[in-house]
Amino acid sequence: MMPLAGEVDAKTSLVFEENMSMDSSSGDFSLSGEEGTSSPVLQQEWIVVQDVLKQKLILEDDFTWAISPRDAHVNPVGMVEMLHYIGGVDVSFLKEDPSLACGALVVLDACTMNVVHEEFEVVRLQVPYVPGFLAFREVPILLKLLERMKSNAHSLYPQLLMVDGNGILHPRGFGVACHLGVLANLPTIGIGKNLHHVDGITQSRVRQLLESRPNIEKDIISLVGESGKVWGAAMRSTSGSVKPIYISLGHRISLESSIRVTKFCCKFRVPEPIRQADIRSRVFLQKLKISGNLAIGTATSCSSKEVIRNIYRFRVASKKTHHTAFFPIALIISPSSFVHEPPAAAAASSPCINL
């Protein structure tokens, strides 16, 4: 039986707890270590978590719906299940204050590519960007959005997520798309706009391959490392596109299926679910700024030791044998007087994806 979104098993939680110290009064978990814990020590803690979660990765198709009608099959209750709802996630930052971020989750109708649902979360980030550890900065925000949507609009909950960031195309083979996919228990596809240099795969090498005679007419090439491992694919997503995007597995979907989904989601260079999440998160931040509901630079500050202790906290709620884990690493800013009107939910879509 598959765990619910956001749930991890007892063994995983035990490893988490071995790297945590618990404040019994609050029920929160903080990183273990002395007050002077250095950044390298913190990164070692993050690597432990990545290694544990990486064991949960599923790098093949593990879903019941069909991407297109030709893949459709009848399920046990006699219904054909199609891919109807594709989610896109992104985090945008305010130019005047880069610590202020807006996480966005949009859901698109897979048939029309119209947005049918959107969620936003504005936060004051307390974690700097560290290459290779993007998930520890952004995943907590995105998980909160998914949980809120599950509670409030379950009928439109995405069957698949496209993530602005890499999946296994990552120095440790576990990028933000993998991290989010495992914790949310959703099929995820990583879409990178820039290339992680891993296993001998470099920007210049990819450019040479795309421009070589055998590949000049191809839209897609496999990213094969010096080890022989396939890390993903580089794709010219639109006609005449100079810069490719980089597709890699996140969780519970194969590379072949990831490419198929990405192809039909591309109106422009960036797949529409991610493009819409990016656009709408930026607009949302600007509207809040104009409305006066953002007090830029006035959020309560923390000392360095408080930041380290709160940078990566686990709150574990036990439910029999399940342990739900999420990672609050930001101060939530509630836009109390700003009213956001989401678009009306679209009618149920017909299976019209032809691949």
Residue pairs with C-beta under 8 A, 6 or more apart in sequence:
2 185
3 9
3 185
3 322
4 185
4 322
4 324
5 146
5 147
5 150
5 184
5 185
5 186
6 143
6 146
6 147
6 183
6 184
6 185
6 324
6 325
6 326
7 185
7 322
7 323
7 324
7 325
8 16
8 53
8 56
8 182
8 183
8 323
8 324
8 325
9 321
9 322
9 323
10 321
10 322
10 323
12 52
12 53
12 56
12 323
12 325
13 316
13 323
13 325
15 48
15 52
16 29
16 49
16 52
16 314
16 316
16 325
17 29
17 314
17 316
19 31
19 32
19 45
19 48
19 49
20 29
20 30
20 31
20 32
20 314
21 29
21 30
21 31
21 32
22 28
22 29
22 30
23 29
23 30
27 315
28 313
28 314
28 315
29 313
29 314
29 315
29 316
30 309
30 310
30 313
31 37
31 42
31 45
31 308
31 309
31 311
31 312
31 313
33 41
33 45
35 305
35 308
35 309
36 305
37 308
39 130
42 308
42 311
42 312
43 130
43 133
45 312
46 133
46 136
46 312
47 172
49 312
50 135
50 172
50 174
50 179
51 172
51 174
53 174
53 178
53 179
53 182
53 183
54 172
54 173
54 174
54 178
56 182
56 251
57 168
57 174
57 178
57 182
57 251
58 251
58 252
59 168
59 249
59 251
59 254
60 252
60 253
60 254
61 252
61 253
61 254
61 257
62 187
62 252
62 253
63 159
63 160
63 187
63 252
63 253
64 75
64 81
65 81
65 82
65 83
65 84
65 159
66 72
66 73
66 80
66 81
66 82
66 83
66 351
67 83
67 257
67 260
67 261
67 353
67 355
68 260
68 351
68 353
68 354
68 355
69 82
69 351
69 353
69 354
70 355
72 80
72 81
72 82
72 351
73 80
74 80
75 81
80 351
82 110
82 351
82 353
83 110
83 159
83 160
83 261
83 353
84 109
84 110
84 111
84 159
84 348
84 349
85 107
85 108
85 109
85 110
85 116
85 156
85 157
85 158
85 159
85 160
86 107
86 108
86 110
86 158
86 159
86 160
86 161
86 162
86 261
86 265
86 273
87 105
87 106
87 107
87 108
87 158
87 160
87 161
87 162
87 186
87 273
88 105
88 106
88 107
88 108
88 161
88 162
88 164
88 271
88 272
88 273
88 274
88 275
88 276
88 277
89 103
89 104
89 105
89 106
89 142
89 145
89 161
89 162
89 163
89 164
89 180
89 274
89 277
90 103
90 104
90 164
90 274
90 277
90 278
90 281
91 101
91 102
91 103
91 104
91 137
91 138
91 141
91 142
91 164
91 281
92 101
92 102
92 104
92 278
92 281
92 282
92 285
93 99
93 100
93 101
93 102
94 100
94 101
94 102
94 285
94 289
94 294
94 296
96 289
96 296
97 296
97 297
99 124
99 125
99 126
99 299
100 122
100 123
100 124
100 125
100 285
100 294
100 296
100 333
101 122
101 123
101 124
101 125
101 141
101 330
102 120
102 121
102 122
102 123
102 281
102 282
102 284
102 285
102 288
103 120
103 121
103 122
103 123
103 138
103 141
103 142
103 144
103 145
103 281
104 118
104 119
104 120
104 145
104 277
104 278
104 280
104 281
104 284
105 118
105 119
105 120
105 142
105 145
105 146
105 149
105 277
106 115
106 117
106 118
106 119
106 273
106 276
106 277
106 280
107 115
107 116
107 117
107 118
107 149
107 156
107 157
107 158
107 273
108 114
108 115
108 116
108 265
108 272
108 273
108 276
109 116
109 346
109 349
110 264
110 349
110 353
111 349
111 350
111 351
111 352
111 353
112 346
112 349
113 265
113 267
113 272
114 346
115 276
115 280
115 343
116 156
116 343
116 345
116 346
117 149
117 153
117 156
117 342
117 343
117 345
118 280
118 342
118 343
119 145
119 148
119 149
120 145
120 280
120 281
120 284
120 340
121 141
121 144
121 145
121 148
121 332
122 284
122 285
122 288
122 294
122 332
122 333
122 334
122 335
123 141
123 330
123 331
123 332
123 333
124 299
124 330
124 331
124 333
125 137
125 329
125 330
126 302
126 307
126 310
126 311
126 329
126 330
126 331
127 136
127 137
127 307
127 311
127 312
127 329
127 330
128 137
129 137
130 136
130 137
132 170
132 171
132 172
134 165
134 175
134 176
135 165
135 175
135 176
135 179
135 180
136 311
136 312
136 327
136 329
137 329
138 165
138 176
139 176
139 179
139 180
139 183
139 327
140 326
140 327
140 328
140 329
140 330
141 330
142 180
142 184
143 180
143 183
143 184
143 326
143 327
144 326
146 184
146 186
147 326
149 156
149 157
150 157
153 345
155 345
156 345
158 186
159 186
159 187
160 186
160 187
160 188
160 189
160 253
160 261
161 177
161 180
161 181
161 184
161 186
161 187
161 188
161 189
161 250
162 188
162 189
162 191
162 261
162 262
162 265
162 271
162 273
162 274
163 176
163 177
163 180
163 181
163 188
163 189
163 190
163 191
163 250
163 274
164 191
164 193
164 274
164 277
164 278
165 175
165 176
165 177
165 190
165 191
165 192
166 175
166 176
166 177
166 190
166 192
166 196
166 232
166 246
166 248
167 175
167 177
167 178
167 181
167 188
167 189
167 190
167 232
167 248
167 249
167 250
167 251
168 174
168 175
168 178
168 190
168 231
168 232
168 248
168 249
168 250
169 175
169 190
169 192
169 195
169 196
169 198
169 223
169 231
169 232
169 246
169 248
170 178
170 196
170 198
170 248
171 196
171 198
175 190
175 196
175 248
175 250
176 190
177 188
177 189
177 190
177 191
177 248
177 249
177 250
177 251
178 188
178 190
178 249
178 250
178 251
180 186
180 188
180 250
180 251
181 187
181 188
181 250
181 251
181 252
182 251
183 325
183 326
185 252
186 251
186 252
187 250
187 251
187 252
187 253
188 250
188 251
188 252
188 253
189 247
189 248
189 249
189 250
189 253
189 258
189 261
189 262
190 232
190 246
190 247
190 248
190 249
190 250
191 245
191 246
191 247
191 262
191 270
191 271
191 274
192 245
192 246
192 247
192 248
193 243
193 245
193 246
193 270
194 246
195 201
195 202
195 203
195 206
195 234
195 246
196 246
197 203
198 225
198 231
199 225
199 226
199 227
199 229
199 231
200 225
200 226
200 227
201 223
201 224
201 225
201 231
206 221
206 223
206 234
206 244
209 215
209 221
209 234
210 216
210 218
210 221
210 234
210 236
210 244
215 221
219 235
219 236
219 237
220 233
220 234
220 235
220 236
220 259
221 233
221 234
222 230
222 232
222 233
223 230
223 231
223 232
223 233
223 234
223 246
223 248
224 230
224 231
225 231
230 255
231 248
232 246
232 247
232 248
232 249
232 255
233 246
233 247
233 248
233 255
233 258
233 259
234 244
234 245
234 246
234 247
235 244
235 245
235 246
235 247
235 259
235 262
235 263
236 244
237 244
237 245
237 262
237 263
237 266
237 268
237 269
237 270
237 271
238 266
238 267
238 268
238 269
241 269
243 269
245 262
245 269
245 270
245 271
247 255
247 258
247 259
247 262
248 255
248 258
249 255
249 258
250 258
253 261
260 355
262 271
263 355
264 353
264 355
265 271
265 272
265 273
266 272
267 275
268 275
270 278
284 340
285 294
287 338
287 340
288 294
288 335
288 338
289 296
291 335
291 337
291 338
293 335
293 336
293 337
293 338
294 333
294 335
299 331
299 333
300 331
302 310
310 329
311 329
312 327
312 329
313 327
313 328
313 329
314 325
314 326
314 327
315 325
315 326
315 328
316 323
316 324
316 325
317 323
317 324
